């Protein structure tokens, strides 16, 4: 399989929900239009930001199918199919291929965690084999999964066992591991960086593609950061990265994913509530979040739906 590397900004979109908690597929159309108009290159659906682990298999398939149906041609759709059980992951992968998604990604299981690297590679290989026509990305997010094998070792082991292995979504702070992955086999793998708050550090190491939550509503900030880096103006790039850090600090202090959904509503695109155990922000919490975002200049650089 010839794999074209993805570059640029890729959003990890929120899964929109109705007030009763059911999935709001119609809202995906507006998300796709907004992200495409903002110059994003793709979406990574049903991941952490998309509350994928809180959706049923049928809901995940419906969300993926809607994204593929409405995404403009220039917006690549990567479907996160991992988690557990393995049979469900394989069914999600096969469905992603059936609907002609661009690629699949998979996080490892989070309850019965693989004890050995070989077991993780075997698990991912089983998923990838259910969609032999799609590139496969390993989703590395040890802060949530508790699975922390070096991605370098995963690529070395998986490269000979997973025919469709394209690279990884690397959502971690271990820049040594990330840099070594970029250099492995002459730059063979597509390493999509997943920590928005240290994107500049990854760019210095050679990152050319990134998947992030905050690209949903703050893509213009990151476009400016990247442009400054590419013209060699590190002072300006650092200034934009600091503004990103301040925005993300506010988001995390107000709840992470639930705050992100509230921020989507602030830019004019209501993605609805979260599912328990995530707690949707109250009106008072939303007002507090808005005040904090105003203090860091969020409304000067955010998208407008």
C-alpha positions as CSV (number, residue, x, y, z in Angstrom):
1,X,0.0,0.0,0.0
2,X,1.3,3.5,-0.9
3,X,0.5,5.8,2.0
4,X,0.4,9.6,1.4
5,X,1.4,11.4,4.6
6,X,-1.1,13.7,6.1
7,X,0.2,17.2,6.9
8,X,-1.2,20.4,8.5
9,X,-3.9,20.6,11.2
10,X,-6.3,17.8,11.8
11,X,-9.1,18.4,14.3
12,X,-10.4,15.9,16.8
13,X,-14.0,17.0,16.6
14,X,-16.6,16.8,19.4
15,X,-19.5,14.4,18.9
16,X,-22.5,16.7,18.8
17,X,-25.4,15.5,21.0
18,X,-29.0,16.6,21.5
19,X,-30.3,17.8,24.9
20,X,-31.5,14.2,25.7
21,X,-28.0,12.9,25.1
22,X,-28.6,11.2,21.7
23,X,-26.2,11.8,18.9
24,X,-27.0,14.8,16.8
25,X,-25.8,13.8,13.3
26,X,-27.2,16.8,11.6
27,X,-24.8,19.1,13.5
28,X,-21.8,17.3,11.9
29,X,-22.6,19.1,8.6
30,X,-21.8,22.5,10.1
31,X,-18.7,21.1,11.8
32,X,-17.4,19.9,8.5
33,X,-18.1,23.2,6.8
34,X,-16.5,25.2,9.6
35,X,-13.3,23.1,9.7
36,X,-12.9,23.0,6.0
37,X,-13.3,26.7,5.6
38,X,-10.7,27.2,8.4
39,X,-8.1,25.4,6.3
40,X,-7.9,22.1,8.3
41,X,-6.7,19.0,6.5
42,X,-8.6,16.3,8.3
43,X,-10.6,15.1,11.2
44,X,-9.9,12.3,13.7
45,X,-13.4,11.2,14.8
46,X,-14.7,9.2,17.8
47,X,-11.4,9.7,19.7
48,X,-11.0,11.2,23.2
49,X,-12.5,14.6,22.3
50,X,-15.3,12.9,20.4
51,X,-16.2,10.8,23.5
52,X,-15.8,7.7,21.4
53,X,-15.6,5.3,24.4
54,X,-19.0,6.6,25.6
55,X,-20.7,5.8,22.3
56,X,-22.2,2.5,21.3
57,X,-20.7,0.7,18.3
58,X,-23.8,1.7,16.2
59,X,-23.4,5.3,17.2
60,X,-19.7,5.3,16.3
61,X,-20.5,3.9,12.9
62,X,-23.3,6.5,12.3
63,X,-20.9,9.3,13.3
64,X,-18.2,8.0,11.0
65,X,-20.6,7.5,8.2
66,X,-22.0,11.1,8.4
67,X,-18.5,12.6,8.5
68,X,-17.4,10.7,5.4
69,X,-20.7,11.7,3.7
70,X,-20.4,15.4,4.3
71,X,-16.7,16.2,4.6
72,X,-15.4,18.1,1.6
73,X,-12.8,16.3,-0.5
74,X,-9.9,18.1,1.1
75,X,-10.9,17.0,4.6
76,X,-9.5,13.6,5.3
77,X,-11.6,11.5,7.7
78,X,-9.7,9.2,10.1
79,X,-11.9,7.0,12.2
80,X,-10.8,6.0,15.7
81,X,-11.9,2.4,16.0
82,X,-9.9,1.2,19.0
83,X,-10.8,0.4,22.6
84,X,-12.4,-2.9,23.5
85,X,-13.6,-5.6,22.8
86,X,-11.4,-6.6,19.9
87,X,-14.4,-8.0,17.9
88,X,-16.1,-4.6,18.1
89,X,-12.9,-2.8,17.0
90,X,-12.6,-5.1,14.0
91,X,-16.2,-4.4,13.1
92,X,-15.7,-0.7,13.3
93,X,-12.5,-1.0,11.2
94,X,-14.3,-3.0,8.5
95,X,-17.2,-0.4,8.5
96,X,-14.7,2.4,8.1
97,X,-13.3,0.7,5.0
98,X,-16.8,0.1,3.7
99,X,-17.8,3.8,3.9
100,X,-14.4,4.8,2.3
101,X,-12.8,6.6,5.2
102,X,-9.3,7.9,4.6
103,X,-7.7,5.9,7.4
104,X,-8.3,4.3,10.8
105,X,-6.7,4.9,14.1
106,X,-6.9,2.8,17.3
107,X,-6.2,3.3,20.9
108,X,-5.2,0.3,23.0
109,X,-7.6,-1.4,25.4
110,X,-7.7,0.4,28.7
111,X,-9.0,-2.2,31.2
112,X,-7.2,-5.5,30.3
113,X,-4.1,-3.7,29.2
114,X,-1.4,-5.4,27.1
115,X,1.4,-6.6,29.4
116,X,3.9,-7.0,26.5
117,X,4.7,-4.9,23.5
118,X,4.0,-8.0,21.3
119,X,0.5,-8.2,22.7
120,X,-0.2,-4.6,21.8
121,X,1.1,-5.2,18.3
122,X,-1.0,-8.3,17.9
123,X,-4.1,-6.5,19.1
124,X,-3.5,-3.6,16.6
125,X,-2.7,-6.0,13.9
126,X,-6.0,-7.8,14.3
127,X,-7.8,-4.5,14.0
128,X,-5.8,-3.4,11.0
129,X,-6.4,-6.7,9.2
130,X,-10.2,-6.0,9.2
131,X,-9.6,-2.9,7.0
132,X,-6.7,-4.0,4.7
133,X,-7.4,-1.2,2.3
134,X,-6.9,1.7,4.8
135,X,-3.8,3.2,6.5
136,X,-3.6,2.3,10.2
137,X,-2.5,4.8,12.9
138,X,-1.7,3.7,16.4
139,X,-3.2,6.2,18.9
140,X,-0.8,6.7,21.7
141,X,-2.3,8.6,24.7
142,X,-0.9,7.0,27.8
143,X,-2.3,9.6,30.2
144,X,-5.7,8.1,29.6
145,X,-5.1,4.5,28.5
146,X,-2.2,3.7,30.9
147,X,-0.4,1.9,28.1
148,X,3.0,3.4,27.7
149,X,5.3,1.4,25.5
150,X,7.6,3.6,23.5
151,X,6.1,4.3,20.1
152,X,9.5,3.8,18.6
153,X,9.4,0.2,19.8
154,X,5.8,-0.2,18.5
155,X,6.8,1.0,15.1
156,X,9.8,-1.2,14.9
157,X,7.8,-4.3,15.9
158,X,4.7,-3.4,14.1
159,X,6.4,-2.4,10.8
160,X,7.0,-6.0,10.0
161,X,3.7,-7.3,11.2
162,X,1.1,-4.7,10.3
163,X,1.1,-4.2,6.5
164,X,-1.0,-1.0,6.6
165,X,0.9,0.7,9.5
166,X,1.1,4.4,8.5
167,X,2.3,5.9,11.7
168,X,0.9,7.2,15.0
169,X,-1.2,9.8,16.6
170,X,1.3,10.8,19.3
171,X,-0.5,12.4,22.2
172,X,2.3,12.6,24.8
173,X,5.0,14.8,26.1
174,X,7.9,12.4,25.4
175,X,9.6,14.4,22.7
176,X,12.7,12.2,22.7
177,X,10.5,9.2,21.6
178,X,8.6,11.4,19.2
179,X,11.8,12.7,17.5
180,X,13.2,9.2,17.2
181,X,9.9,8.1,15.6
182,X,10.2,10.9,13.0
183,X,13.7,9.7,12.1
184,X,13.0,6.0,12.0
185,X,13.7,4.3,8.7
186,X,14.5,7.5,7.0
187,X,11.2,9.2,8.0
188,X,9.0,6.3,6.9
189,X,6.1,7.0,9.3
190,X,3.5,9.7,9.4
191,X,3.8,11.0,13.0
192,X,0.8,13.1,13.8
193,X,1.5,15.2,16.9
194,X,-1.3,15.4,19.5
195,X,-0.3,17.9,22.2
196,X,-1.6,21.3,21.1
197,X,0.2,23.1,24.0
198,X,3.6,22.1,22.8
199,X,3.1,22.0,19.0
200,X,6.0,24.4,18.5
201,X,8.4,21.9,20.1
202,X,7.2,19.2,17.8
203,X,7.6,21.5,14.7
204,X,11.3,22.1,15.7
205,X,11.8,18.3,15.7
206,X,10.2,18.0,12.3
207,X,6.5,17.5,12.8
208,X,4.4,18.3,9.7
209,X,1.0,17.1,10.8
210,X,-0.9,17.5,14.1
211,X,-4.2,16.3,15.5
212,X,-5.7,18.4,18.2
213,X,-8.8,19.3,20.2
214,X,-8.3,23.1,20.2
215,X,-8.1,23.2,16.4
216,X,-11.9,22.9,16.5
217,X,-12.2,26.5,17.6
218,X,-8.7,28.1,17.5
219,X,-7.3,27.0,14.2
220,X,-6.3,30.6,13.2
221,X,-4.0,30.8,16.2
222,X,-2.1,27.6,15.1
223,X,-2.0,28.7,11.5
224,X,-0.2,31.9,12.7
225,X,2.1,29.9,14.9
226,X,3.1,27.6,12.0
227,X,3.5,30.5,9.6
228,X,5.8,32.3,12.1
229,X,7.9,29.1,12.6
230,X,8.2,28.5,8.8
231,X,9.5,32.1,8.2
232,X,12.0,31.7,11.0
233,X,10.4,34.1,13.5
234,X,10.6,32.1,16.6
235,X,9.7,35.0,18.9
236,X,6.4,35.3,17.2
237,X,5.9,31.6,17.1
238,X,6.6,31.4,20.9
239,X,4.1,34.2,21.5
240,X,1.4,32.3,19.7
241,X,2.2,29.1,21.5
242,X,2.0,30.9,24.9
243,X,-1.5,32.2,24.0
244,X,-2.4,28.6,23.1
245,X,-1.1,27.5,26.5
246,X,-3.2,30.1,28.3
247,X,-6.3,29.1,26.4
248,X,-5.7,25.4,27.1
249,X,-5.0,26.1,30.8
250,X,-8.5,27.8,31.0
251,X,-10.1,24.9,29.2
252,X,-8.5,22.3,31.5
253,X,-9.4,24.2,34.7
254,X,-13.0,24.2,33.6
255,X,-13.2,20.5,32.9
256,X,-11.4,19.6,29.7
257,X,-13.7,18.0,27.1
258,X,-16.9,19.5,28.7
259,X,-15.2,22.9,28.5
260,X,-14.3,22.3,24.9
261,X,-18.0,21.7,24.1
262,X,-18.9,24.9,25.9
263,X,-16.2,26.7,23.8
264,X,-17.8,25.4,20.6
265,X,-21.1,26.9,21.7
266,X,-19.2,30.2,22.4
267,X,-18.0,30.3,18.8
268,X,-21.6,29.7,17.5
269,X,-21.8,25.9,17.0
270,X,-23.7,24.1,19.8
271,X,-22.4,20.5,20.2
272,X,-24.7,19.9,23.1
273,X,-24.0,18.1,26.4
274,X,-21.5,15.5,27.3
275,X,-22.2,12.0,28.4
276,X,-21.6,10.8,32.0
277,X,-19.2,10.4,33.7
278,X,-18.2,13.7,32.0
279,X,-20.3,16.5,33.5
280,X,-21.7,19.2,31.2
281,X,-20.9,22.7,32.4
282,X,-23.6,24.6,34.2
283,X,-24.6,28.1,33.0
284,X,-22.6,29.6,35.8
285,X,-19.5,27.6,34.9
286,X,-19.9,28.6,31.2
287,X,-19.9,32.3,32.3
288,X,-16.8,31.7,34.3
289,X,-15.1,30.0,31.4
290,X,-16.1,32.8,29.1
291,X,-14.6,35.4,31.5
292,X,-11.3,33.5,31.6
293,X,-11.2,33.1,27.8
294,X,-11.8,36.8,27.4
295,X,-8.8,37.5,29.6
296,X,-6.5,35.5,27.3
297,X,-7.9,37.0,24.1
298,X,-9.7,33.9,22.9
299,X,-12.3,35.9,20.9
300,X,-9.5,37.7,19.0
301,X,-8.3,34.5,17.3
302,X,-11.1,31.9,17.6
303,X,-13.2,30.6,14.7
304,X,-16.7,32.1,14.1
305,X,-19.3,29.6,13.1
